[in-house]
Amino acid sequence: MTEYTPPAVWTWNKENGGRFASINRPIAGPTHDKELPIGKHPFQLYSLATPNGVKVTVMFEELLALGHKGAEYDAWLISIGKGDQFGSGFVDVNPNSKIPALMDRSGPTPIRIFESGAILVHLAEKFGAFLPTEPAARAECMSWLFWQMGSAPYLGGGFGHFYAYAPTKIEYAIDRFAMEVKRQMDVLDRRLGESDYLGGKDYSIADMAVWPWYGALAKGLVYGAGEFLDVASYKNVQRWTDAIAARPAVQRGRMVNRATGELSSQLHERHDASDFDTKTQDKLEAAS
Ligand SMILES: N[C@@H](CCC(=O)N[C@@H](CS)C(=O)NCC(=O)O)C(=O)O
């Protein structure tokens, strides 16, 4: 590997390669004018079924499964590979240009919420669900929720990027982030050895936030790194991952705004509970 000497002032090299070179930029703000669609429900979600997106669609499906009819939502597909996150309407909802982004239109004045953790807390507080109110239990739940926000960038932006996406394999970077991700898995494994769920005995928004990242990692579904990280050895994480994956609301939430994989698992837009039966891509494509 050739040694790199950083110049005095960094400049943008658009040809630096890597999986996301076409959408990464060093500036914020919109690149084009584009209004967002608005459907009939109180909540308008603009998202994609990445781990960060799935957290929120799982929460909506769990709330609806509990009988909270006020949690009805329209889920619109944001194709980040095509740059939809840089449209003016999306940037108005999330100035950080990342999915998921939510408009709460249930009250007289629409409220924007971005960052998946903020969205989960907003919904949990609004419906009084999946976030304990007793101070010690609430603190534990919030701690694991925020643990995810601080930890997953090492998994995705650190390990996943250098192991799977970077144009060259850099041993130093892969080694550094593999060590950190294995440490994180051990943190989770020890916690899940002492309680059923991350916040305690009950399933909560902390599990909804952590599972799409670390549950997928535990099953070898991200970065093709299951064997490399010996994920099968984290037995408590495996038990927790399987329990969450078995929840019907989780199975529905994973399908919403999904644009890859089996056509029968892709529900690009969700506007009604019946869409899971009638509007998956296999059915839409067969009908067209
Ligand atoms: N901390 C944010 C992370 C959101 C995020 O990284 N979203 C990614 C998809 S998983 C995205 O929209 N990327 C588009 C881009 O970076 O241009 C959250 O939890 O909501």
The ligand as an ORCA input file, in Angstrom:
! r2SCAN-3c Opt
* xyz 0 1
  N     -28.368      8.303     12.530
  C     -29.288      8.224     11.443
  C     -28.664      7.460     10.303
  C     -29.510      7.487      9.065
  C     -28.741      6.953      7.843
  O     -27.516      6.790      7.880
  N     -29.464      6.682      6.756
  C     -28.827      6.207      5.532
  C     -29.447      4.897      5.069
  S     -29.240      3.623      6.268
  C     -29.056      7.204      4.411
  O     -30.117      7.744      4.265
  N     -28.028      7.453      3.595
  C     -28.118      8.317      2.447
  C     -26.921      9.214      2.330
  O     -26.019      9.129      3.168
  O     -26.892      9.989      1.358
  C     -30.590      7.591     11.917
  O     -30.519      6.738     12.808
  O     -31.676      7.950     11.435
*
